């Protein structure tokens, strides 16, 4: 069949596109193709409340069945798109089916990077999907030691969750401090102290030489200098790549994601939103792609408006948050590693503060710990 | 329109307050959402829908039939 709008990707970007279309009065036919078998769910809780067990899996679902039914959308789940013919307006699925479209929205998200040669090793995990989360949680419940390779946002969150579940946790990264790329040296030092105070072994500036195994199961992580850190379970959080390999022969411009204009258009009648998309620069100078949930929603709303002819503002002030132990950190804008960071409220010791990051005399980012209202006020003052 | 919020899902992003300040506020101590009006007037519907869409934690639920 030919859907008026075909969405590839059944997570928050794809779902929000459809909801915004319907809210905007769009009455055409809509299909969503999702590689996972689950109905749309939210990923941020997977490293926190779902992993810890504080929430049942189903609490991560974004919408109830009744809400999804009211959208009048056909879900094709457990199916991957494997090819796109832009001229013919057609997508081929992994079961050989061919779907036509009037407009196509690409929202396939990310695929975690893995360590070479570890694909079949038991006890080694990435965390992207609900199934990853369930599998990892099951192993953590009977494990004593966890080594996390990669101290970005996800690695830090998993470290905090696992430590609070009682595991012996080691966090390893080549970077000088945790979340170096996301929040720079000043916040990174505070994070390092936070995790250390909670009993996590924080091994920054450390490269890994390989994983050790016995009978197909991981037993430890080799690090620079020859030491081995024993591990019942290893999680690799070493970044992700846009899930766009299936578009290699499509003729779309790909370069660390699907390249789009400032309205999210990748080709005639083709859009891309969320983690997989790389839009032209907005008002604030941004990195090549924004891997965060807020961006996925904002782009989805914008694209739906473009399809229905509505006018929406697309303002790209990047935002993300992370919860680790009793700290809720919120970041608006960017905190480049060479930015000049100064405290404007609170103290680092109290774990309640707001800082601004400046480059060339311009505020480029605002960060707060346990200061939700103050960080929002600072964002409004400095970033508009 | 009937609005409900799930406080334990809320991540204090403040998007709802920006979108619909007459309907949502944040607690001073932790920024968690405060629902000011469970049954907002029709003039607020569009802003409340925007708030629900933008909520980064899907913590706002609206009881109304979506237009389709």
Interface residues (C-beta under 8 A of the other chain):
Chain A: X16 X19 X20 X22 X23 X25 X27 X42 X44 X59 X62 X63 X67 X70 X71 X72 X293 X294 X297 X298 X301 X319 X321 X323 X328 X330 X370 X371 X372 X373 X376
Chain B: X9 X11 X12 X13 X14 X15 X17 X18 X26 X28 X30 X31 X32 X49 X53 X54 X56 X57 X58 X65 X66 X67 X68
